[in-house]
Structure formats: structure tokens, C-alpha cells
Amino acid sequence: MILQPVTFETRSAAIRPGSVPTLDAVASVLQSHAEILELEIQGHSDERGDDVSNLDLSDQRALAVQAYLVARGVDVARIPVQGYGESQPVDLGHNPRAWARNRRVDFLILRTAASP
């Protein structure tokens, strides 16, 4: 379970410095748990901007996290990416706090050694 979110600068795929410890922990878990075969990196954006731009931005955020993890030794084949744009907000508000919470990356274990 990831307790601290991975967050980004507004309208950017730049990972905020406060997210580095979280990403280092994810890399460490993946390196020490070979039974996690696939961990999807899910990029998200806030509601501002048009749908096409937000989808592209969410893809870029997921790719930025993927590049960070690969640079720390994680096999790229284990960490596919998917952008979801603004379609899956965690905060339905229409204010700076909600926008900041929705600019994020989530992780979903897709496949483990124990799964079919």
C-alpha cells in the first residue's frame, strides 16, 4: 500500500520533489519482490484543460514515473503505463486542493507469480 501520493507540477509531467521517497520505495519493493510481475503505472490529471490534452498529460506523467523507476533498476517490462486523463478523480471538488489531489499517479498490481 502506498501511503503518500506521487504528485506533479501543474500542467506538467515534472514529479514534485516530495514524491521521490515514495518512488524510491516503489522501486525497492519491486526489486525485492520478484513475484510482482506487472505493476501498472496509472497517470491522472485534473479537470482543467481539454480532454485530449489531459489524456496526453496523464500519459506523460505515467511515463515520467516509469522512467524514474527504470533508472533505479526496475525492468520496464514489469511496469506498463496507462493514462486516464481527468476520468478518475479522487477529489470531485473544483478548487486548487482538488486539482492538486487529482494530478497524480496510482499503481495497480496487474499480475503476480501466484495469479493465472
Secondary structure by P-SEA (a helix, b strand, c coil): ccccccccccccccccccaaaaaaaaaaaaaacccccbbbbbbbbcccccaaaaaaaaaaaaaaaaaaaaaaccccccbbbbbbcccccccccccaaaaaaacbbbbbbccccccc
